[in-house]
Amino acid sequence: MTWQKVLLLAVIAVLAYYPVSVFFSEEIDRSETIKFDNLAEEQSQGVEMMSFLINREINEHLWVPNLPYFFPASCLDNMPNFQMGILQALAIVAEVLPQQVSFFEGGDYVENIAKLLDYPADVWILANDENFKIAPSSTRKYRKALKLLRRLNDDLGSGKAILSRDITSVASIVEEVDKVLKKSLKKIDEEVREGEDNWFDTKVDDVFYFSVGQVYACALMLEKFGKDYKKVLADNDIYQEWTILIKNLRKAASINPKIVVNGKLDDALRANHLVYMGYYIAKARNILGEINDKIGGISKNEN
């Protein structure tokens, strides 16, 4: 083989490396059937789901948002937004964990979980500022949060801590999930207004997949927290609303167009996938409102 052929093959290999690597790196995982049969009754299915999602996106899949340009997967657009949407939802819901669990001793570490998950998603080695200082990577922070979530469930299983299975705990989860959905609807509304007249809206898929990540994570967390609080939901007559809530979030997360379009609302030819998703998110928020109203009524009757 002549050196010209060797050079040509090398050039072809380099040119093929990026697109092939990008193709095999893309993984927007919307799996719905996830079971935790090995948990003790005292442990939390909801906490285990939070651990599962972090571990899957950080360790089993490639965490794309913080990859520098020389990684082929850094060219991906939809997957990093999906992953960031998941992490934002987890970070918001994690705010209630200190209220959900009572410790016989210690337990201060639980307050750090939300802080670790709220760390910027795109830090690789350098901080995102003008000083270009060395900083802990996003994955390092999220792995610390994962370690603490696993510790929390271990403490629940060993009896060092107890999950507060009461209506107040349910109310706090409802409030945090509503914060996630409110943020999602706000981003959707802004993008619909700003980009509907633009045939080449380059931000629509970013907003779409970020919202998919948010509602997907919320659906899975609510399903598992619903198992933790099943008796509370049934005793207070909100189990049916909880189930319908999850169904609407799953419908929003399952929307999967080949090309995401932000068409004008009266356009017969161009769809608007953001509005389609926003419809189901708005329905979910309405159901959260109904649940909250019932919880408010329960609280008044108890006083």
Secondary structure, DSSP 8 states (H G I E B T S, - for coil): --HHHHHHHHHHHHHHHHHHHHHHH-----------TT--TTS-HHHHHHHHHHHIIIIIS---TT--TTSGGGG-SHHHHHHHHHHHHHHHHGGGHHHHEEESS--GGGHHHHHHHTS-TT-SSB-SSTT--B---HHHHHHHHHHHHHHHHHHHHHTSEEE--SHHHHHHHHHHHHHHHHHHHHHHHHHHHHHTT-TT-SSHHHHHHHHHHHHHHHHHHHHHHHHHTHHHHHHTT-HHHHHHHHHHHHHHHH---SS--B--TT-SSS-BHHHHHHHHHHHHHHHHHHHHHHHHHHHHHH-
